[in-house]
């Protein structure tokens, strides 16, 4: 969770690194996913930090508006304080994440992913270095280990606490003892 300016700088730098961007700033036209992630991180920071009075409130509303604007434009419904640093959103398309979900560092997520709560109001908790393929659905109070690859179209409704595995199918099942394609630390 972003609570200081140093945290904010770290999150912004790691997100930029995850997106494979080397430029200092987004281009005026394009870079919409990067702009979304910047707005997300500033919105998180200004929501989590105390003090600042009216100025902070205005800035929080501004970044909240940009977060919402780019989210609608790109098809993302990603709330604040869900993803740790190193978020990589690969392309435009519907991504819906529940506010109760918790996702670790270096998550690589594709279009048409849904991470939602179950009827008992519990949401998934994913470890670090997870790769979530297009169309994957994750539901309920499940736990996913570190370095797990969730293949395209998989429906995950039970926990996979083992690290560095690949899961696939409806319902999801383990198919390999290798997972994270990037092996980040």
C-alpha positions in Angstrom: 0.0 0.0 0.0 1.3 3.4 -0.9 1.7 5.6 2.2 4.7 7.9 1.5 6.1 9.8 -1.4 8.9 7.3 -1.5 6.4 4.4 -1.9 4.7 6.4 -4.7 8.0 6.8 -6.5 8.8 3.1 -6.1 5.3 2.0 -7.4 5.5 4.4 -10.4 9.0 3.2 -11.3 8.3 -0.5 -10.9 5.0 -0.2 -12.9 6.9 1.6 -15.7 9.5 -1.1 -15.6 6.8 -3.8 -15.8 5.3 -2.1 -18.8 8.8 -2.1 -20.5 8.8 1.7 -20.8 12.1 3.6 -20.7 10.8 7.2 -21.5 10.5 9.6 -18.6 6.9 10.7 -19.3 3.9 9.4 -21.2 3.4 10.7 -24.8 0.7 13.3 -25.2 -1.2 10.9 -27.5 -1.1 7.2 -26.6 0.4 5.5 -23.6 -3.2 5.2 -22.2 -2.4 2.1 -20.1 0.6 3.8 -18.5 -1.5 7.0 -17.9 -4.2 4.8 -16.2 -1.6 3.2 -13.9 -0.1 6.6 -13.0 -3.6 7.9 -12.2 -4.3 4.7 -10.1 -1.1 5.2 -8.1 -1.6 8.9 -7.4 -5.2 8.2 -6.5 -4.0 5.5 -4.0 -1.4 7.7 -2.5 -3.7 10.7 -2.0 -6.4 8.5 -0.5 -4.0 6.7 1.9 -2.1 9.7 3.2 -3.3 12.0 5.9 -3.1 15.7 6.1 -2.7 18.3 3.4 -6.2 19.8 3.9 -8.1 21.2 0.9 -5.2 21.0 -1.5 -4.9 17.2 -1.0 -8.6 16.8 -1.3 -8.6 18.7 -4.6 -5.7 16.7 -5.9 -7.3 13.4 -4.8 -10.5 14.3 -6.6 -8.5 15.2 -9.8 -6.5 11.9 -9.8 -9.6 10.0 -8.9 -11.3 11.5 -11.9 -8.4 10.6 -14.2 -8.3 7.1 -12.7 -12.1 6.7 -13.5 -11.8 8.4 -16.9 -9.0 6.2 -18.2 -10.7 3.1 -16.6 -13.8 3.7 -18.5 -11.9 4.5 -21.7 -9.9 1.3 -21.5 -12.5 -1.0 -20.0 -10.8 -1.4 -16.6 -12.6 -1.6 -13.3 -9.6 -1.7 -11.0 -10.0 -0.2 -7.6 -7.2 1.4 -5.5 -5.1 -0.5 -3.1 -5.5 -3.9 -4.7 -2.3 -4.4 -6.8 1.2 -4.1 -5.4 4.0 -2.6 -7.5 5.0 -3.9 -10.9 1.5 -4.1 -12.4 1.6 -4.9 -16.1 -1.7 -4.5 -18.0 -1.0 -5.9 -21.5 -3.8 -4.3 -23.5 -7.2 -2.6 -23.6 -10.2 -4.7 -22.7 -12.5 -5.6 -19.9 -10.7 -6.2 -16.6 -12.8 -6.3 -13.4 -11.2 -6.6 -10.0 -13.1 -6.7 -6.7 -12.1 -4.1 -4.1 -11.4 -6.9 -1.5 -8.9 -8.8 -3.8 -5.2 -8.5 -2.9 -2.6 -9.1 -5.7 1.2 -9.2 -5.1 4.1 -7.7 -6.9 4.8 -8.0 -10.6 1.3 -9.1 -11.7 1.0 -9.5 -15.5 -2.7 -9.3 -16.4 -4.5 -9.6 -19.8 -7.9 -8.6 -21.1 -11.3 -10.0 -20.1 -10.0 -11.0 -16.6 -12.5 -11.1 -13.7 -11.2 -11.3 -10.1 -14.4 -11.3 -8.0 -15.8 -12.2 -4.6 -18.0 -15.2 -3.9 -21.4 -15.3 -2.2 -19.7 -15.4 1.2 -18.1 -12.0 0.3 -14.5 -13.3 0.1 -12.2 -12.3 -2.7 -8.9 -13.9 -4.1 -5.4 -13.3 -2.7 -2.7 -13.8 -5.3 1.1 -14.0 -4.6 3.9 -12.3 -6.4 4.9 -12.8 -10.0 1.5 -14.1 -11.2 0.6 -14.2 -14.9 -3.1 -14.1 -15.6 -4.0 -15.0 -19.1 -6.9 -13.5 -21.2 -10.3 -14.5 -20.1 -9.3 -16.0 -16.8 -11.9 -15.8 -14.0 -10.9 -16.1 -10.3 -13.6 -16.2 -7.6 -14.0 -16.5 -3.9 -11.7 -16.6 -0.9 -9.0 -18.5 -2.7 -5.2 -18.1 -2.3 -2.8 -18.4 -5.3 0.9 -18.9 -4.6 3.9 -17.0 -6.1 5.0 -17.4 -9.7 1.7 -19.0 -10.8 0.6 -18.9 -14.5 -3.1 -18.9 -14.9 -3.8 -19.9 -18.5 -6.3 -18.2 -20.8 -9.9 -19.0 -20.1 -9.3 -20.7 -16.8 -11.9 -20.6 -14.0 -10.2 -20.7 -10.7 -12.5 -21.3 -7.7 -10.1 -23.2 -5.4 -6.8 -22.4 -3.8 -3.4 -23.2 -5.4 -0.9 -22.4 -2.7 2.0 -24.2 -4.4 4.6 -21.8 -6.0 5.8 -21.8 -9.6 3.1 -23.8 -11.2 0.8 -23.5 -14.2 -2.9 -24.0 -13.9 -5.5 -24.3 -16.7 -9.1 -25.3 -17.3 -12.6 -25.1 -16.1 -12.4 -25.7 -13.2 -8.7 -25.0 -13.0 -6.1 -27.7 -12.3 -2.4 -27.9 -12.1 -0.7 -29.0 -15.3 3.0 -28.1 -14.8 5.6 -27.4 -12.1 6.8 -24.3 -13.8 5.0 -21.0 -13.7 6.3 -17.4 -13.7 7.6 -16.7 -17.2 9.7 -13.7 -16.0 11.3 -15.0 -12.8 11.4 -11.5 -11.2 12.5 -11.0 -7.7 
